[in-house]
Amino acid sequence: MSSQHLSKFFSADIGIDLGTANSLVFVREHGIVLAEPSVVAIRSSTRDVIAVGSEAKSMLGRTPGSIQAIRPMKDGVIADFDVTEEMLRYFIQKAMRSVSWRRRLLHPTVLVAVPSGITEVENRAVKDSAKRAGAGDVVLVEEPMAAAVGVGLPVAEPVGSMVVDIGGGTTEVAVISLSGIESAKSVRVGGDELDDAIMAHLKRVYNLLIGELAAEEIKIKIGSAYPVFDDREMDVKGLDSNGHIPKTVRVSAGEIRTALQAPVTTIIETVRSTLEHCKPDLAADLIDRGIMLAGGGALLNGLDKLLSEETDLPVFVADDPLRAVSRGTGIMLQDIDAMKV
């Protein structure tokens, strides 16, 4: 048996959607084995890791001074190298526990999805962190390509396909044909900016301070990009910024939609700009094929309706859009050897 075949026998290929908000891990022959928030809790004095993922996210905004719950990824790239490395190590080791003991003997080949707009320095940072976290070979793939593959678009055919992948830190827009990205835009606006807009609105209008988890809950429950249910309301609890005492206010879906207008408009303009730079023949394909939305941001109520209205194109939301990129990395792992060349 050749050394290449031995490597395949004793190791496992892993695909990682290393997101600003959530990270998902795909192991070849096992599927998606891990989906957890990209959050790490560390001890402030020593920077020792206390918790990673869901356990760490539950600590956001609730830790004592001796503990920090942080998100080491910002705008789709590494903001804290040491903590990201620890997070990657945790995810890789946890994923490897799902495979047979034979495949734990060698360092796994890791395919990591990254934003299309990151720099060479940021690319190198991702590769170095993955290697130090226990990876063998590290291959990077652009997120919009992985998302397009994951939602089943015919990326290898001579026809235009458009995907809009809205993650926690970035929105990736791409027109793809013949396994290549013909036109693409990456903007560092995503789910985090939507949450920030909600927090800013509550502080400005009600003098109410809330945390990331509360803002995310509001976004999920009554957030929208289009007037689909503006009359819905919900109670929001937080801290009065003047009196510094607990306070509850009632907010409507309509006002939250207005609060989200700026980041949503940025996403819409990014899509329009990508279309403007698209080749005419590929743009013509989109009249019938439309636009596919992926990523957690695709779940924002009414975003598909607004985007369709603004572009005069049909817009579809992928099935299980949160897992589109990770599913794509899993499919692309089948051709991992070709991608290394």
Backbone hydrogen bonds, N-H to C=O, Kabsch-Sander energy under -0.5 kcal/mol:
donor,donor_aa,acceptor,acceptor_aa,energy
6,L,2,S,-2.5
7,S,3,S,-2.2
8,K,4,Q,-1.9
9,F,5,H,-2.1
10,F,6,L,-2.4
11,S,7,S,-1.2
14,I,109,T,-2.9
15,G,26,F,-3.2
16,I,111,L,-3.3
17,D,24,L,-2.8
18,L,16,I,-1.0
18,L,113,A,-0.7
19,G,17,D,-1.4
19,G,22,N,-1.0
23,S,36,E,-3.3
24,L,17,D,-1.5
25,V,34,L,-2.5
26,F,15,G,-3.3
27,V,31,G,-2.7
28,R,13,D,-2.5
30,H,27,V,-2.6
31,G,27,V,-1.8
33,V,25,V,-2.1
33,V,31,G,-0.6
34,L,25,V,-1.2
36,E,23,S,-2.4
38,S,21,A,-2.3
39,V,37,P,-1.9
40,V,70,I,-3.0
41,A,51,A,-3.0
42,I,40,V,-0.5
42,I,68,Q,-3.1
43,R,48,D,-2.5
44,S,42,I,-0.5
44,S,66,S,-2.5
47,R,43,R,-3.3
50,I,41,A,-3.6
51,A,41,A,-1.4
53,G,39,V,-2.6
55,E,52,V,-0.7
57,K,53,G,-2.5
58,S,54,S,-1.8
59,M,56,A,-1.4
60,L,57,K,-1.6
62,R,59,M,-2.7
63,T,59,M,-0.5
67,I,64,P,-1.8
68,Q,42,I,-3.0
70,I,40,V,-3.1
70,I,68,Q,-0.7
74,K,77,V,-3.0
77,V,74,K,-1.9
79,A,72,P,-3.0
80,D,72,P,-1.7
84,T,80,D,-2.3
85,E,81,F,-2.3
86,E,82,D,-1.8
87,M,83,V,-2.5
88,L,84,T,-3.0
89,R,85,E,-2.5
90,Y,86,E,-2.2
91,F,87,M,-2.5
92,I,88,L,-3.2
93,Q,89,R,-2.6
94,K,90,Y,-2.4
95,A,91,F,-2.4
96,M,92,I,-2.5
97,R,93,Q,-1.1
98,S,95,A,-1.8
99,V,96,M,-1.6
103,R,100,S,-0.7
104,R,101,W,-1.2
105,L,10,F,-0.6
105,L,102,R,-1.4
106,L,10,F,-1.2
110,V,137,D,-2.9
111,L,14,I,-3.3
112,V,110,V,-0.6
112,V,139,V,-2.8
113,A,16,I,-2.5
114,V,141,V,-2.6
118,I,115,P,-1.2
123,N,119,T,-2.4
124,R,120,E,-2.5
125,A,121,V,-1.9
126,V,122,E,-2.0
127,K,123,N,-2.2
128,D,124,R,-2.9
129,S,125,A,-2.3
130,A,126,V,-2.3
131,K,127,K,-2.4
132,R,128,D,-2.5
133,A,129,S,-1.4
134,G,131,K,-1.5
135,A,130,A,-2.3
136,G,108,P,-3.5
139,V,110,V,-2.7
141,V,112,V,-2.3
143,E,114,V,-2.9
145,M,142,E,-0.6
146,A,142,E,-2.1
147,A,143,E,-3.0
148,A,144,P,-2.4
149,V,145,M,-2.4
150,G,146,A,-2.5
151,V,147,A,-1.8
152,G,149,V,-1.0
153,L,148,A,-2.3
155,V,153,L,-2.4
157,E,154,P,-1.5
159,V,157,E,-2.2
161,S,176,I,-1.9
162,M,290,G,-0.6
163,V,174,A,-2.3
164,V,292,M,-2.8
165,D,163,V,-0.5
165,D,172,E,-3.2
166,I,164,V,-0.7
166,I,294,A,-2.6
167,G,165,D,-0.8
167,G,170,T,-2.8
171,T,187,V,-2.7
172,E,165,D,-3.0
173,V,171,T,-0.5
173,V,185,K,-2.9
174,A,163,V,-2.2
175,V,183,S,-3.0
176,I,161,S,-3.3
176,I,174,A,-0.5
177,S,180,G,-2.4
178,L,157,E,-2.2
179,S,155,V,-3.9
180,G,177,S,-1.5
182,E,175,V,-2.6
182,E,180,G,-0.7
183,S,175,V,-1.4
185,K,173,V,-2.5
187,V,171,T,-2.2
189,V,187,V,-2.3
191,G,167,G,-2.7
192,D,168,G,-3.1
194,L,190,G,-1.6
195,D,191,G,-2.2
196,D,192,D,-2.6
197,A,193,E,-2.2
198,I,194,L,-1.7
199,M,195,D,-2.4
200,A,196,D,-2.6
201,H,197,A,-2.0
202,L,198,I,-2.2
203,K,199,M,-1.9
204,R,200,A,-2.5
205,V,201,H,-2.8
206,Y,202,L,-1.7
207,N,203,K,-1.0
208,L,202,L,-2.0
209,L,207,N,-0.5
209,L,239,L,-3.0
210,I,208,L,-0.5
215,A,211,G,-2.1
216,E,212,E,-2.5
217,E,213,L,-1.9
218,I,214,A,-2.1
219,K,215,A,-2.4
220,I,216,E,-2.3
221,K,217,E,-2.5
222,I,218,I,-2.7
223,G,218,I,-1.0
223,G,219,K,-0.9
225,A,301,N,-3.0
226,Y,301,N,-0.7
228,V,226,Y,-3.0
232,R,229,F,-1.7
234,M,251,V,-2.1
236,V,249,V,-3.2
238,G,247,K,-2.6
239,L,209,L,-2.3
240,D,245,I,-3.0
241,S,207,N,-3.4
244,H,240,D,-1.9
247,K,238,G,-2.5
249,V,236,V,-2.4
251,V,234,M,-2.5
251,V,249,V,-0.5
253,A,232,R,-2.9
254,G,230,D,-1.6
256,I,252,S,-1.6
257,R,253,A,-2.4
258,T,254,G,-1.8
259,A,255,E,-2.1
260,L,256,I,-1.7
261,Q,258,T,-1.2
264,V,260,L,-2.1
265,T,261,Q,-2.6
266,T,262,A,-1.8
267,I,263,P,-1.8
268,I,264,V,-2.3
269,E,265,T,-2.8
270,T,266,T,-1.9
271,V,267,I,-1.9
272,R,268,I,-2.3
273,S,269,E,-2.5
274,T,270,T,-2.0
275,L,271,V,-2.1
276,E,272,R,-2.1
277,H,273,S,-1.2
278,C,275,L,-1.3
283,A,279,K,-2.6
284,A,280,P,-2.2
285,D,281,D,-1.3
286,L,282,L,-1.1
287,I,283,A,-0.5
287,I,284,A,-1.1
288,D,284,A,-0.5
288,D,285,D,-0.9
289,R,285,D,-2.3
290,G,286,L,-2.2
291,I,314,P,-2.5
292,M,162,M,-2.3
293,L,316,F,-3.2
294,A,164,V,-2.9
295,G,321,P,-1.9
297,G,166,I,-2.6
298,A,295,G,-1.6
299,L,296,G,-1.8
300,L,297,G,-1.7
301,N,223,G,-0.7
303,L,300,L,-2.0
306,L,302,G,-2.4
307,L,303,L,-2.6
308,S,304,D,-2.1
309,E,305,K,-2.1
310,E,306,L,-2.2
311,T,307,L,-1.6
312,D,308,S,-1.9
313,L,308,S,-0.6
316,F,291,I,-3.0
318,A,293,L,-2.7
318,A,316,F,-0.5
323,R,320,D,-1.6
324,A,321,P,-1.2
327,R,323,R,-2.6
328,G,324,A,-2.1
329,T,325,V,-2.4
330,G,326,S,-1.8
331,I,327,R,-2.0
332,M,328,G,-2.5
333,L,329,T,-1.3
334,Q,331,I,-1.3
335,D,332,M,-1.4
336,I,333,L,-1.6
339,M,335,D,-1.6
340,K,336,I,-1.1
341,V,337,D,-0.6
341,V,338,A,-0.7
